[in-house]
Structures are given as C-alpha cells and as structure tokens.
Amino acid sequence: MSASTLLRPAGAPAPDADRRPGRAPGRMRRRIVENLTAYGFLCAALVCFALFSWYPIVRGVLLAFQQVNFITDPEWVGFENFERLFADPLFWDAWGNTLLFTGLALVFGFFVPFLIAVLLNELRHAKGYFRLVVYLPVMLPPVVAALLWKWFYDPGPGLFNSILRTVGIDGPRWLDDSTTSLLSLVLVATWSNLGSATLIYLAALQTIPGELYEAAELDGANVVQRLRHVTIPQTRFVLLVLLLLQVVATMQIFTEPYIMTGGGPDDSTVTVLLLLYRYAFVYNDFGTASAMSTLLLVFLSVFSFAYLRITRRADA
Amino acid sequence: MSDRPVRTLFSGSRTGIGYKIVFTATIVVFTAAFVLPFLWLVLGAMKPAVELAKVPVTVLPETFNPGNYAEAWELMDLGKYFLNTVLVVAGAWFVQILFDVPAAYALSKLRPVFGDGVLVAMLVTLMLPPSTLLVPMYLTITDVPILGVNLVNNPAAIWLPAAANAFNIYLLKRFFDQIPTELLDAARMDGAGAVTVLWRVVLPMARPILAVVSILAVVAAWKDFIWPLLVFSDPSLQTLSVALQRFAPDTPINLLLAGLVLAALPMIAVFLLFQRHILAGLTAGSVKG
C-alpha cells in the first residue's frame, strides 16, 4: 500500500481536468487524489468487511432456503429447512433451554453485578483489590473456566460437594442431573462474566453527583427510596444497555454446554447454538443450520434494534 | 484508591463497627468467590491423581508434586500449542492494527465520498450476533470468493475476519475525531503525505487508544474458542483452548489442571500488567460488555 501506487491512478483524470476551461483544475485534481488516498487507507479493512462480514450475512440468509452438499450446486428448497427444524423436537427443547438459561443468567448476571457495584461504591478501603479480583475470571479463557468448573462440580471429590459435606449436606449431582445441569452452567457463566458488568456499573455509579443524595436525604428519603429515586434513575441508561447486551450474549451460549455436558443429561443442556453446531458440523446439514441461525438472528435483532434506539437517543 | 469523600447511597460513617463488619464480610466473600477457585486449581494441579480422587479431599497436597506442571507440558506437548496460539493472537492483533487504524483515520480525517455510508455499513455489523454468522463464515473460508483459496487450517482464517471489527473502527474513529484538523493541515503544508501524517503525527498521539484496541484484540483472540475449533481441523495446528478440550477426556486430572493453569497464566499476567488499560477499555467503550 505505498503512496505511489495510491497516487498513480490519479494521474489519468488530472490532465483532462486541466484542459477544461473555467474550472479550478487544481482543486478537482486534489479532491480526486484525496479520495483515492482515503480509499487506499480503507481498502484492506473494506475487503475484510466485505468477505468476512457483509457477504456472510447475506449468504447466511440465502443458505437457509438452500440445500448444500458440496458436490452439486446449491439447490433452492423454499421453507423445507425450516419445516425440518420445526419437526425436530430437539429444536423446541433447545429454544426452551436457551430461554431458561437466559432468564436464569439475567437473575444472577444482571441483578447481582448491580448489587455488588452498589456495595463496592460504598466501601472506602481495598477498592483496588475488589476491582482486581472481581475481574480475574473475565480474563480466564472460557475453555479453562469450563474445564475448571467441571472439576469443581464432580459429585465425589469436587470442590462444591466437598464444602457441602463439611457442613453435613449431601450435595446435588450438578452436571449429571438433568434438574440441576442448566443451573450449573448458569453459575459458571455468571462467575466468568460478572466482573465486566460490575465494573461498568461501578463506573456509572461514580458519576452520580453527591449532591443528589444529600438533597434526597434532606427531603427525608431513606436508603431504599434513595436507591429507587436517585441511584437507579441515574444509572438507568447503563442498566438498560447491559441488559440488552446480556440477553444477546447469553442467548448465544455454546462453550460451556459443549465442554461441560455435551448437551446432556437427557438433552437438558442442548442450547440453540449447540444444536446449530450439530446440524452444521456433525450432520453436515448447512442449510438447516442456516435456517436455525437465521431464526436466532431475527429473534436477537429485536434486542439489537432496541439497543440501537436507546444508544442513538442518548447520543442525540 | 483515591479517597474522594463524595456522598453515596449510604450516609453512615465509614469508621463504625457496622462498616467494619460489612467490609470484612465483603473481603471474605470476594476472596472465597474469586481467589479461592484459582488457589484450589493451582494446588490441585500439584497433587497426585490418586489423591485427587479421594473423598474427603485434602486441602494442601499430601504428596507435593510441582513437577506435574513440567509433566503436563511434556505429555500434552503444550509448547507447540502455545506457539500456535501466539501465532494466531499476534497475527490477529497485527492485522487489526494494520487494517483498522488507517481505515478509521480515513473515515475520520480524509472523509472520502460515501465515507459516512461505509461507516454505517461497518457499524451495523455490531448489531449482529457473531455466532449467527458461523455457518456462512465457515463456508466462506472453505472457498474465499475472489481469492479462490481455502483457509481451513490456515491462521489467516482467524486474522482476516478479526480485522472486520467495527468496534475497533468506532473506538479509533472517535479518538481521531478529537484531533484538531489544523494540526494535520499544518503537517500537510510542510509537504508531508497522508501516510507520513498518519505515521509521524497521528500515531504518536494515538498511543492510549492503540493500547486499548491492542489489549482488546489480544484478549479476545486468546479467549476465543468456537471459531478456532472450526478453523483448525488439523490437531497439530490447534490453539491451546481447542487442544485442552480435546485432551480433557483422556488426560489424568492433575495434569489437565496443570495445563489449565499454564493456559490461564498469560492472560492473568496481561491483566496484572495492563490492568489500567483493560479497565479503561471496558468503560471507555462504555457499552460493549
């Protein structure tokens, strides 16, 4: 991407422009050179976006209506892929599990970080320590966190049941029991990700002017009232944005079920993405897998558009 | 760390017994929740496999085997997977900086025709959940249009898509927007070309944002799992995360734990070294979780 290759094409139109009377040839030429330079700077990123973002978006939607086998050309099959999906009982289980997972993850992953942030904002000592340790799990590669917790969940010598045993409780079978398996995955995911939400809330809490609390106190507002009428309204924007981002992120859960349960026991942890992965890379049915990702895309677009509306309004 | 006596939710004193109880409880709970698991892992990795299978568990290793780390390194050939990961991560970082910095600079300061349209087209991709693109992305790398190459088992399949990162463009452009145009015009008057201005004038000023983008790029590439899992079907090319989950079912648990420690260490080190930048990136982006 040297400067000379960027400038060379500009040489062609320039003499033309010079011959035309009454124009400002220098300015015209400069505009062209500037545009070529700018697109020279942009071209590498543009190619990457085109090949690995824009093109796959379009292709993904088209694939949902095609049958692909890599031998003959893709064949248009209309809504057959969707029909096949809707006929698969596992499809409905996967959506049920994923929605349940997202709901549980919000209970833990949305409210807990906010409460932690409120608490940390009140403490006057060891602030650096709290911020450091709460973020440590976020740095852990998800595969490491999943394998680590799988070991913790071991019903025999695992950490959790060992702790429960010391207080005389016979612990659950965690991942091996279809009633606790999904909740177990929620706990790992929450532990891994709660640090970033906590620190974003904490930063938002620190922007609340102290005078607001003082004024509320003078008006006789107690702690709960101050939380309701000062803290929450003042951080409403961040709360809403993170809520939407968390829904979008948790709906795409894959690594934890893939590594820790493989979807079991009794398909209790088959998520949308895990089933999508099976369709595409186990059964090599890319059409049906694309139908599934298109449905997920449409579903999550609602949240993405809500997010866009909210952040736009805040920018304006 | 800096004690600003700003009024917050609770107006109570910060010296009384109530505060001390809450503070101590918070320290204990945080340490138990976020430090203990790491300690348990590091200790567990030094116990013999037989000891790990025993109930009740031992807290400190009865037989202390720090050699497990070396043995794990050897058994799983972790050196190879470390190198693979470093290659993938370094390339992803380099391509993102090399491609996205000039692009963001062009959109911010050179402002070509259709520049705003290009920016919107890039930012729209932020709205799309990345996993919904897995299938078409995979089919794309098996036969890249125009180039006509197959990037399966090629680290470029991770590097090039990494550059299609609208969040980088957004962060960089926002930073470049704040640089006064007069400053760049002055350099242009002195006869500096666009590349020279970017390299000599803009980049030295952009160090803080380059640090944020770099760290985001490195951490994301190191943590990534599903995309490298799909890209590297050849086991000898896999990244640490992919290799560890492949080894997990048939590796002695103590050696697997040692492998987990070794895979986590670089990220923990990055965090301790660049904590300020990482947390700045978290809140500077302000909304990207």
Contacts between the chains, C-beta under 8 A, distances in Angstrom:
chain1	res1	chain2	res2	distance
A	1	B	102	7.9
A	3	B	193	5.2
A	3	B	194	7.3
A	3	B	195	5.3
A	34	B	110	6.2
A	34	B	112	7.1
A	35	B	112	4.5
A	35	B	113	6.0
A	37	B	106	7.8
A	37	B	110	6.2
A	37	B	194	4.8
A	38	B	106	4.3
A	38	B	110	3.6
A	38	B	111	7.1
A	38	B	112	3.6
A	38	B	115	7.0
A	39	B	106	7.4
A	39	B	112	5.8
A	41	B	102	3.9
A	41	B	103	6.2
A	41	B	105	6.2
A	41	B	106	3.7
A	41	B	110	6.6
A	41	B	194	7.3
A	41	B	198	7.7
A	42	B	102	7.3
A	42	B	103	4.8
A	42	B	106	4.9
A	42	B	107	7.2
A	42	B	112	7.4
A	42	B	118	6.8
A	44	B	98	7.1
A	44	B	99	4.2
A	44	B	102	7.4
A	44	B	103	7.2
A	44	B	163	7.1
A	45	B	99	4.5
A	45	B	100	5.7
A	45	B	102	7.6
A	45	B	103	3.6
A	45	B	122	8.0
A	45	B	163	6.0
A	45	B	164	7.4
A	45	B	169	7.2
A	46	B	103	7.3
A	46	B	118	7.1
A	48	B	95	8.0
A	48	B	99	6.1
A	48	B	160	5.3
A	48	B	161	6.9
A	48	B	163	4.2
A	48	B	164	4.3
A	49	B	121	7.4
A	49	B	122	5.9
A	49	B	125	7.1
A	49	B	164	4.6
A	49	B	166	8.0
A	51	B	140	6.7
A	51	B	144	6.3
A	51	B	145	6.5
A	51	B	146	7.5
A	51	B	147	7.9
A	51	B	160	7.1
A	51	B	164	7.9
A	52	B	137	6.5
A	52	B	140	6.7
A	52	B	160	6.0
A	52	B	161	3.9
A	52	B	164	4.7
A	53	B	125	4.8
A	53	B	133	7.6
A	53	B	161	7.6
A	53	B	164	4.3
A	54	B	121	7.0
A	54	B	125	7.4
A	55	B	136	7.8
A	55	B	140	6.5
A	55	B	145	6.6
A	56	B	133	4.9
A	56	B	136	3.8
A	56	B	137	4.8
A	56	B	140	5.4
A	57	B	125	7.5
A	57	B	128	6.5
A	57	B	133	6.6
A	57	B	136	7.4
A	59	B	136	4.2
A	59	B	139	7.0
A	59	B	140	7.0
A	60	B	132	6.8
A	60	B	133	6.0
A	60	B	135	6.3
A	60	B	136	3.9
A	63	B	135	6.6
A	63	B	136	6.1
A	63	B	139	7.4
A	68	B	139	7.5
A	118	B	9	6.3
A	119	B	22	7.8
A	119	B	26	6.4
A	120	B	26	7.8
A	121	B	8	5.5
A	121	B	9	7.2
A	122	B	8	5.6
A	122	B	9	6.4
A	122	B	10	5.2
A	122	B	22	7.9
A	123	B	22	7.6
A	123	B	23	5.8
A	123	B	26	6.4
A	124	B	3	6.1
A	124	B	14	4.6
A	125	B	23	6.1
A	126	B	23	7.7
A	126	B	27	6.5
A	127	B	1	5.6
A	128	B	1	5.1
A	129	B	27	7.7
A	129	B	30	7.7
A	130	B	26	7.3
A	130	B	30	6.0
A	131	B	279	7.0
A	132	B	275	6.7
A	133	B	30	5.5
A	133	B	31	7.1
A	133	B	34	4.1
A	133	B	35	5.6
A	134	B	30	6.8
A	134	B	34	6.0
A	135	B	271	7.1
A	135	B	275	8.0
A	135	B	278	7.6
A	135	B	279	7.2
A	136	B	34	5.6
A	136	B	35	7.6
A	136	B	38	7.0
A	136	B	268	7.0
A	136	B	271	7.0
A	137	B	34	6.3
A	137	B	37	7.9
A	139	B	219	7.0
A	139	B	264	7.8
A	139	B	267	4.4
A	139	B	268	6.0
A	139	B	270	7.2
A	139	B	271	4.5
A	140	B	223	8.0
A	140	B	264	5.5
A	140	B	267	6.7
A	140	B	268	8.0
A	141	B	222	6.3
A	141	B	223	4.7
A	141	B	225	7.2
A	141	B	240	7.5
A	141	B	241	5.1
A	141	B	263	6.2
A	141	B	264	6.8
A	141	B	267	6.6
A	142	B	223	6.1
A	142	B	225	5.7
A	142	B	241	7.6
A	143	B	225	5.2
A	143	B	241	3.9
A	143	B	242	7.7
A	143	B	244	5.8
A	143	B	245	5.3
A	143	B	263	7.7
A	144	B	241	7.4
A	144	B	244	7.1
A	144	B	260	4.9
A	144	B	263	5.4
A	144	B	264	5.0
A	146	B	245	7.9
A	147	B	244	6.6
A	147	B	245	6.9
A	147	B	248	5.6
A	147	B	256	6.8
A	147	B	260	5.8
A	148	B	37	6.8
A	148	B	41	5.8
A	148	B	257	7.8
A	148	B	260	5.8
A	151	B	44	7.4
A	151	B	253	6.7
A	151	B	257	6.9
A	152	B	37	7.2
A	152	B	40	7.8
A	156	B	53	7.5
A	156	B	55	5.5
A	157	B	52	6.2
A	157	B	53	5.9
A	157	B	54	6.3
A	157	B	55	5.2
A	157	B	57	5.2
A	159	B	37	7.6
A	159	B	40	5.8
A	159	B	57	7.6
A	162	B	55	7.5
A	162	B	56	6.5
A	162	B	57	4.7
A	165	B	55	7.8
A	165	B	56	6.6
A	166	B	56	7.9
A	191	B	33	7.3
A	191	B	37	8.0
A	193	B	289	7.8
A	196	B	282	5.8
A	196	B	289	5.5
A	197	B	289	6.6
A	199	B	279	6.1
A	199	B	282	5.8
A	199	B	283	7.0
A	200	B	282	6.4
A	200	B	283	6.1
A	200	B	286	7.4
A	200	B	289	7.1
A	203	B	283	4.3
A	205	B	8	7.6
A	206	B	6	7.8
A	208	B	8	7.7
A	210	B	6	4.3
A	210	B	7	3.4
A	210	B	8	7.1
A	211	B	7	7.4
A	213	B	7	4.6
A	213	B	8	6.4
A	213	B	9	6.5
A	213	B	11	7.2
A	214	B	7	5.3
A	217	B	11	5.9
A	223	B	9	6.5
A	223	B	10	6.3
A	226	B	9	5.7
A	227	B	9	6.2
A	230	B	9	7.6
A	231	B	9	5.7
A	238	B	286	7.9
A	238	B	287	7.8
A	241	B	287	4.9
A	242	B	287	7.8
A	242	B	289	6.2
A	245	B	287	7.2
A	245	B	288	7.5
A	245	B	289	4.7
A	246	B	289	7.0
A	248	B	129	5.7
A	249	B	289	6.6
A	251	B	129	7.3
A	252	B	129	5.5
A	252	B	130	7.6
A	252	B	131	4.4
A	252	B	132	8.0
A	254	B	131	6.7
A	254	B	226	5.7
A	255	B	225	5.1
A	255	B	226	6.7
A	258	B	226	8.0
A	258	B	245	7.9
A	259	B	245	5.3
A	259	B	248	7.4
A	273	B	131	5.5
A	276	B	131	7.8
A	276	B	134	7.3
A	276	B	135	7.4
A	277	B	134	7.7
A	277	B	226	7.8
A	280	B	134	7.2
A	280	B	135	5.0
A	280	B	138	7.2
A	281	B	138	7.9
A	281	B	230	6.9
A	286	B	135	5.6
A	286	B	139	6.5
A	289	B	135	4.9
A	290	B	135	5.1
A	290	B	136	6.9
A	293	B	131	7.4
A	293	B	132	4.2
A	293	B	133	7.4
A	293	B	134	6.9
A	293	B	135	5.8
A	294	B	132	7.4
A	296	B	129	6.8
A	296	B	131	7.6
A	296	B	132	5.2
A	297	B	128	6.8
A	297	B	129	6.7
A	297	B	132	4.2
A	300	B	129	4.9
A	300	B	132	7.3
A	301	B	127	7.3
A	304	B	127	4.0
A	304	B	128	7.3
A	304	B	129	7.7
A	305	B	127	7.4
A	307	B	127	7.3
A	308	B	127	6.2
A	311	B	287	6.4
